[in-house]
Amino acid sequence: MGRVVLVTGVSRDLGRRFARIAASDPAVDRVIGVDVVPPRGDIGEMTFVRADIRNPVIAKIIVKSDVDTVVHMSVVATPGSAGGRTSMKEFNVIGTMQLLAACQKAPTLRHMVVKSTTTVYGASSRDPAMFTEDMNPKRQPRSGYAKDAFEVESYVRGFARRRPDVRVTMLRAANVIGPLTQSPIVQYFNLPVIPTVLGFDPRMQFLHESDLLDVLRHAAMGDSYGTFNVAGDGVIMLSQAIRRLGRTALPLPPFAVSSLGGMLRKAGLADFSPEQVEFLTYGRGVDTTRMRDELAFEPRYTSAEAFADFGSALGPGVHSPGRIGSPDRVLAGLEGSLGGEQHG
């Protein structure tokens, strides 16, 4: 008999797309997609079950369906998409705890794949050039998505110790980007004028959305287990990224970037969390040797190629490439955009 795969977080685009891909795999008999609201668009051969993973009822679904593989994709990155920070925390951490408790009791479960994030490493001036999977952040995350992801990983490791018969694969994905992806970093690069932290030019790594779907499938269908950094080859500097988009950078002191982030958040243009500002200050690099050698996965897109594909789907910036406007003109363009969003 083929696999029975349960996928969480299918109301979001990447979760739905992965569930469709898994359902088309000849090694899979059935895919059960779980979320609190139905997914939009074509769900293919996936069977959708409306359920909240924070509710113990998820255990009945897993046991009654003889699920052998769970792919956990429902850790949300922004408070707005979860109805506020409190709901975000409950959904991410409490939801994961309930899911793991359900999996603990599932006799047929053999494999779990968790989509995590390189955000767990944080970003600081004391970071190594490249984080390996065995390194800890120089400063433990104190709030937001990074803290949630850090806690989720700790609970998943606890589950792996309690159920050594289950292969547990944790994928720490770099910033996922592409024409169809919506995320805080995508919102940031969609701004007509891009605020940067004065005096800093951080390194960035990206993972193309199609490579994320491929690595999830590769992990779910394969036999590898452990924790893996997943990113496209190479890095791209923030200044390079902005130039390639034809945007104009607006260098600001760190406190001003945080203040502007509050305005952008209220306008619904971008989510500027404290960890986002730290990332835009110091950047982050992760080593992907284990991804290639142990997981045996090679992304099709480098970081630069993933960013280029994302950029090709964007409209032109406030200024064409190579043109630098005065600070007053740049601010006027940003204020006009904010005003239009708030009054539109």
C-alpha positions in Angstrom: 0.0 0.0 0.0 1.1 3.6 -0.7 1.6 6.4 1.8 -1.2 8.2 3.6 0.0 11.8 4.1 -1.5 14.5 6.3 -0.5 18.1 5.5 -1.3 21.0 7.9 -1.7 24.6 6.7 -3.3 23.9 3.4 -5.4 27.1 3.4 -2.2 29.0 2.5 -0.9 28.8 -1.1 2.3 26.8 -0.5 0.5 24.3 1.8 -2.2 23.7 -0.9 0.3 23.4 -3.7 2.4 20.9 -1.8 -0.6 18.8 -0.9 -1.5 18.7 -4.6 2.0 17.7 -5.5 2.0 14.9 -2.9 -1.4 13.6 -4.0 0.0 13.2 -7.6 2.9 11.1 -6.4 2.4 7.4 -7.4 3.8 6.3 -4.0 1.0 8.1 -2.2 -2.5 6.6 -1.8 -4.1 9.5 -0.1 -3.4 13.1 1.0 -5.4 14.6 3.8 -5.2 18.4 4.0 -6.1 20.0 7.4 -6.8 23.7 8.2 -9.4 25.9 9.9 -10.6 27.3 6.6 -10.8 25.7 3.2 -8.1 26.3 0.7 -8.7 28.5 -2.3 -8.1 27.2 -5.8 -7.8 23.7 -7.2 -7.1 21.1 -4.5 -6.6 18.3 -6.9 -6.9 14.8 -5.4 -6.4 16.1 -1.8 -9.1 15.3 0.7 -9.7 18.5 2.8 -10.7 18.2 6.5 -11.7 21.3 8.3 -10.0 21.0 11.7 -8.0 23.1 14.1 -4.7 21.5 15.1 -5.1 23.2 18.5 -8.0 20.9 19.1 -7.5 17.3 20.3 -9.8 16.1 17.5 -6.7 16.1 15.2 -5.7 12.8 17.0 -8.8 11.1 15.8 -8.2 12.2 12.2 -4.6 10.8 12.3 -5.5 7.5 13.9 -8.7 6.8 11.9 -7.0 7.6 8.6 -4.0 5.4 9.3 -1.7 8.3 8.6 2.0 7.3 8.2 3.5 10.7 7.2 2.8 14.1 8.6 4.0 17.3 6.9 3.6 20.3 9.3 3.4 23.6 7.3 1.1 25.6 9.5 3.5 27.8 11.5 2.5 31.3 10.4 5.0 34.1 10.1 2.9 37.2 10.6 0.4 38.3 13.3 -1.9 39.8 10.7 -2.5 36.4 9.0 -3.4 34.8 12.3 -5.6 37.5 13.7 -3.1 39.1 16.1 0.0 38.1 18.0 -1.9 36.1 20.7 -3.7 34.0 18.1 -0.4 33.6 16.2 1.4 32.3 19.3 -1.5 29.9 20.1 -1.7 28.6 16.5 2.1 28.1 16.1 3.1 26.8 19.5 -0.1 25.3 21.1 -1.1 24.0 17.7 2.2 22.2 17.2 2.0 20.8 20.8 -1.4 19.4 20.1 -0.3 18.0 16.8 2.7 16.3 18.4 0.5 14.9 21.1 -1.8 13.4 18.5 1.2 12.0 16.6 2.5 10.5 19.8 -0.5 8.2 20.0 -0.6 7.3 16.3 0.6 3.7 15.9 0.9 3.9 12.1 3.0 7.1 12.0 6.5 6.6 10.5 7.7 9.9 9.2 7.2 13.6 10.1 8.5 16.6 8.1 8.4 20.0 9.7 8.9 23.2 7.7 11.0 25.4 9.9 13.0 28.5 9.1 16.6 29.9 9.3 15.0 32.7 11.4 15.7 30.5 14.4 19.4 31.5 14.2 18.5 35.2 14.7 20.7 37.9 13.4 23.4 39.8 15.3 26.8 41.4 15.0 28.4 38.3 16.7 27.1 35.7 14.2 29.4 33.3 12.4 29.9 33.7 8.6 27.7 30.6 8.1 25.5 28.9 10.6 25.6 25.1 10.6 22.7 23.0 11.9 24.5 22.3 15.1 25.0 25.9 16.1 22.7 27.9 18.4 21.7 31.5 18.0 24.0 34.0 19.7 20.9 35.4 21.4 17.8 33.3 21.9 14.8 34.8 20.1 12.7 36.9 22.5 9.5 37.6 20.5 7.5 37.0 17.3 7.9 34.4 14.6 11.5 33.6 15.5 10.5 32.8 19.1 7.6 30.6 17.9 9.8 28.7 15.5 12.5 28.2 18.2 9.9 26.8 20.5 8.3 24.6 17.8 11.7 23.1 17.1 12.3 22.3 20.7 8.9 20.5 21.0 9.6 18.6 17.7 13.0 17.4 19.1 11.3 16.2 22.2 8.8 14.2 20.1 11.7 12.7 18.2 13.2 11.4 21.5 9.9 10.0 22.6 9.2 8.3 19.3 12.5 7.0 18.0 10.6 4.8 15.5 9.5 7.9 13.7 11.8 9.6 11.2 11.7 13.3 12.0 13.0 15.7 9.3 13.2 19.5 10.1 13.8 21.8 7.1 15.2 25.2 8.1 14.2 27.1 5.0 15.9 30.4 4.1 13.6 33.3 3.0 11.2 31.8 0.6 10.6 33.9 -2.5 9.0 33.7 -5.9 6.3 35.1 -8.1 3.4 33.5 -6.1 4.8 33.8 -2.5 3.4 36.2 0.1 5.7 36.8 3.1 7.2 39.6 5.2 10.3 39.7 3.0 8.2 39.8 -0.2 6.1 42.7 1.2 9.4 44.5 2.0 10.7 44.2 -1.5 7.3 45.2 -2.9 7.6 48.7 -1.3 8.1 51.5 -3.9 11.0 52.9 -1.8 12.9 50.4 0.4 14.0 51.5 3.9 17.4 50.2 4.9 19.5 50.5 8.1 22.0 53.2 7.7 25.6 51.9 7.6 24.7 48.2 7.0 24.5 46.1 3.9 23.3 42.6 5.0 23.9 39.3 3.2 20.7 37.4 2.2 20.0 33.9 1.1 16.8 32.9 -0.7 15.0 29.7 -1.5 12.8 29.7 -4.5 9.2 28.6 -3.8 9.4 25.7 -6.3 12.6 24.5 -4.5 10.7 24.6 -1.2 7.9 22.4 -2.7 10.6 20.0 -4.2 12.5 19.7 -0.9 9.3 19.0 1.0 8.4 16.2 -1.4 11.9 14.9 -1.4 11.9 14.8 2.4 8.4 13.3 2.8 9.0 10.5 0.3 12.6 9.8 1.3 14.3 8.1 4.2 16.6 10.9 5.5 16.0 12.4 8.9 17.5 15.1 11.0 17.7 18.9 10.7 18.8 20.6 7.5 19.4 24.1 6.4 17.8 24.7 2.9 18.8 27.6 0.7 19.9 28.4 -2.8 23.6 28.7 -3.5 25.4 31.9 -2.8 24.3 35.2 -1.1 23.0 38.5 -2.4 23.7 41.8 -0.7 20.6 44.0 0.1 22.1 46.8 -1.9 22.4 44.5 -4.9 18.8 43.3 -4.5 17.4 46.8 -4.4 19.3 47.8 -7.5 18.2 44.8 -9.4 14.6 45.6 -8.7 15.0 49.2 -9.8 13.9 50.4 -6.4 15.5 53.3 -4.4 17.0 52.6 -1.0 16.1 55.0 1.9 18.9 54.6 4.5 17.6 55.4 8.0 18.9 54.9 11.6 17.7 51.7 13.2 15.1 53.5 15.4 13.7 55.2 12.3 13.4 51.9 10.4 11.4 50.5 13.4 9.2 53.6 13.5 8.5 53.5 9.8 7.8 49.8 10.1 4.9 50.6 12.4 3.5 53.0 9.8 3.8 50.3 7.1 2.2 47.7 9.3 -0.8 49.9 10.0 -1.1 50.7 6.3 -1.0 46.9 5.5 2.0 47.3 3.3 4.6 45.3 5.2 5.2 43.5 8.5 8.3 44.9 10.3 8.9 42.7 13.3 11.9 43.2 15.5 13.6 40.2 14.0 12.9 41.6 10.5 14.8 44.8 11.5 17.7 42.8 12.9 17.9 40.7 9.7 17.9 43.9 7.6 20.8 45.1 9.8 23.1 42.1 10.1 21.8 39.6 7.5 22.3 35.9 7.9 24.2 33.0 6.2 23.6 29.3 6.6 25.8 26.4 5.5 23.9 23.9 3.3 26.5 21.1 3.2 24.3 18.7 5.1 21.4 19.4 2.7 23.5 18.1 -0.2 25.5 15.3 1.5 22.9 13.8 3.8 19.5 14.9 2.5 20.8 14.5 -1.1 18.9 17.6 -2.3 20.1 20.3 -4.7 18.0 23.4 -5.3 17.4 24.3 -8.9 17.7 28.1 -8.2 20.7 29.9 -6.6 19.8 32.7 -4.2 20.4 35.2 -7.0 18.3 33.3 -9.5 15.5 32.9 -7.1 15.5 36.6 -6.4 15.6 37.4 -10.2 12.6 35.2 -10.8 10.7 37.0 -8.0 11.8 40.4 -9.4 10.6 39.6 -12.9 7.0 39.4 -11.6 7.2 42.8 -9.9 6.2 46.1 -11.5 8.8 49.0 -11.9 10.0 50.9 -8.9 9.6 54.6 -8.1 12.8 55.1 -10.1 14.3 53.2 -13.0 17.5 51.2 -12.4 20.5 53.4 -11.9 18.7 56.5 -11.0 19.0 57.9 -7.5 16.4 60.5 -6.4 16.9 63.0 -3.6 15.8 62.0 -0.1 12.9 64.5 -0.3 11.6 63.0 -3.5 12.0 59.5 -2.2 10.1 60.2 1.0 7.4 62.0 -1.0 7.0 58.9 -3.1 6.7 56.7 0.0 4.3 59.0 1.7 2.1 59.1 -1.4 2.0 55.4 -1.5 1.1 55.2 2.2 -1.6 57.8 1.8 -3.1 56.0 -1.2 -3.2 52.7 0.7 -4.8 54.3 3.7 -7.5 56.2 1.8 -8.0 53.7 -1.0 
